[in-house]
Amino acid sequence: MNDAYTCLDRLPTPGEHRRLAESVGWEHAFAWETMGASLEGSLAGAVALDGGRAVGMGRLVGDGVKYFYVQDLAVDPAHQGRGIGTALLNRLLGHVARTAPATAFVGLFATDGAVSLYQRDGFARGDMTGMFRLVEPARD
């Protein structure tokens, strides 16, 4: 990451989160009315700034002891390819290194375009199959 950017250990604001999520095509992935509460439940966060404007974000969720998950790591497409994603990931992994035992698990879901970013930092595809379930709204 070049000197034009500043990386801070903090969560994105709900507005920053929405703008960055929408910039990478995640506009339908969140219930925006609950994003503030979701962010408050995070273990840690990192934000990259360009002249005071957030251009990248990431956060950790989990139990804070054994299980950590990298969540919502995103960089505005106009700023990609400059090491911002790597810098954000390193800050989040630094939090894990400072707070977790050596046997902690750090997981994530990666888009196809981000796999190499995570592999450079030691993440690997394991022999498990990642799965998830979306909760659907209750029907009357």
SULHU-V817071 format. One record per residue. N is the residue number from 1. PSI is psi in whole degrees, -180 to 180 (* if undefined). Layout:
# SULHU-V817071
n=N psi=PSI
n=N psi=PSI
This chain:
# SULHU-V817071
n=1 psi=130
n=2 psi=171
n=3 psi=-11
n=4 psi=-16
n=5 psi=150
n=6 psi=135
n=7 psi=126
n=8 psi=147
n=9 psi=89
n=10 psi=160
n=11 psi=152
n=12 psi=153
n=13 psi=162
n=14 psi=-38
n=15 psi=-42
n=16 psi=-44
n=17 psi=-47
n=18 psi=-46
n=19 psi=-45
n=20 psi=-41
n=21 psi=-45
n=22 psi=-33
n=23 psi=-25
n=24 psi=13
n=25 psi=17
n=26 psi=26
n=27 psi=-24
n=28 psi=8
n=29 psi=-8
n=30 psi=152
n=31 psi=99
n=32 psi=-29
n=33 psi=-16
n=34 psi=3
n=35 psi=-38
n=36 psi=-47
n=37 psi=-38
n=38 psi=-45
n=39 psi=-40
n=40 psi=-28
n=41 psi=1
n=42 psi=154
n=43 psi=-38
n=44 psi=165
n=45 psi=167
n=46 psi=141
n=47 psi=136
n=48 psi=133
n=49 psi=144
n=50 psi=105
n=51 psi=34
n=52 psi=-8
n=53 psi=131
n=54 psi=125
n=55 psi=-3
n=56 psi=154
n=57 psi=162
n=58 psi=159
n=59 psi=163
n=60 psi=137
n=61 psi=162
n=62 psi=-162
n=63 psi=-8
n=64 psi=5
n=65 psi=-63
n=66 psi=-40
n=67 psi=127
n=68 psi=140
n=69 psi=128
n=70 psi=127
n=71 psi=145
n=72 psi=35
n=73 psi=115
n=74 psi=143
n=75 psi=131
n=76 psi=129
n=77 psi=-31
n=78 psi=-14
n=79 psi=6
n=80 psi=158
n=81 psi=14
n=82 psi=14
n=83 psi=7
n=84 psi=-45
n=85 psi=-43
n=86 psi=-44
n=87 psi=-42
n=88 psi=-46
n=89 psi=-43
n=90 psi=-36
n=91 psi=-42
n=92 psi=-43
n=93 psi=-30
n=94 psi=-39
n=95 psi=-44
n=96 psi=-46
n=97 psi=-35
n=98 psi=-24
n=99 psi=-15
n=100 psi=154
n=101 psi=166
n=102 psi=-20
n=103 psi=15
n=104 psi=153
n=105 psi=129
n=106 psi=118
n=107 psi=170
n=108 psi=164
n=109 psi=136
n=110 psi=142
n=111 psi=159
n=112 psi=-39
n=113 psi=-16
n=114 psi=-2
n=115 psi=-45
n=116 psi=-34
n=117 psi=-48
n=118 psi=-37
n=119 psi=-36
n=120 psi=-25
n=121 psi=20
n=122 psi=2
n=123 psi=146
n=124 psi=154
n=125 psi=122
n=126 psi=-170
n=127 psi=8
n=128 psi=157
n=129 psi=122
n=130 psi=136
n=131 psi=158
n=132 psi=165
n=133 psi=129
n=134 psi=134
n=135 psi=123
n=136 psi=147
n=137 psi=148
n=138 psi=142
n=139 psi=135
n=140 psi=*
